[in-house]
Amino acid sequence: MQPGTRLRIFVLSAAVTLCSVAGNCALSYGVNSQTDHATLLALLLNPLVVLGIALLIGWMLFRMALLSITPMSLILPLTAGIAYLLTSAAGQLILHDKVGHDHEWGLALIVIGVILIGSSTSRRRSGFGE
């Protein structure tokens, strides 16, 4: 692994995760802030919807950059799993989403999956953990 690659992977992973979480939250809040059945044009003019779309475009660009330097089978489950957890937490804390026990059990399984993938031997074979 080239010098600085680990830092680049970490920064890109953080950017992918944060853009995903912030983009989805902004989009959800913007769409749900409309009091009536807004038209598509009215939704697209909502600043939070525009922000959400911009962040999700950033998510895709950062994800493409990340995929160019890391194995897909390792990095996508890790970033997606962490993003699911953070998105759920943000939805509950910021957007006041109500979730049941099944949802919480599902999140626990995601945590287990992220831990297993993060500590897998494929990480060592790919050179990612070196």
Secondary structure, DSSP 4 states (H G I P E B T S, - for coil): --TTHHHHHHHHHHHHHHHHHHHHHHHHHHHHT-SS---HHHHHTSHHHHHHHHHHHHHHHHHHHHHTTS-HHHHHHHHHHHHHHHHHHHHHHTS-----HHHHHHHHHHHHHHHHHHT-HHHHHHTTT-
